[in-house]
Amino acid sequence: MHIKLAFIFWAVMVAIAIANGFFGQFAVSRIIGDYGSHIYRTFFIIAVIFAFSRAYVLKTSGPGGFWYSPVYAGVQWLASSIVFEFIFGHYVFGLPWEKIVSEYRIIDGRLWSLVLASEVIAPLTWAYVINT
């Protein structure tokens, strides 16, 4: 099992996501507006997740049982992201719980749920592509 490796990949993706968030908010939003920046940040981090997922699957895939590691990584990344979002967002950034929860409302145009879905879908997609 590659628990430590999956966590390292997730931590690096989080660092990239935070940097991307600052860049999007302070640079990109001046050019394409707040919602355009939100869309940019969302799809940029989804691309990062797919790229890191491919690297993770290539590193961990082996003969037989190739689904186990990608499934585990996807679930670990999803759970870690949700916990991080709530704990870090509330206690470090001081965001109210309502603001954090509002990011999950896709019907209001918030796309964070797509990022979370990609954390599970990307490793499984690459496992299928690489091992078939």
Secondary structure, DSSP 8 states (H G I E B T S, - for coil): --HHHHHHHHHHHHHHHHHHHHHIIIIIHHHHHHHHHHHHHHHHHHHHHHHHHHHHHHHH--SS-TTHHHHHHHHHHHHHHHHHHHHIIIIIS---HHHHHHTT-GGGT--HHHHHHHHHHHHHHHHHHHH-
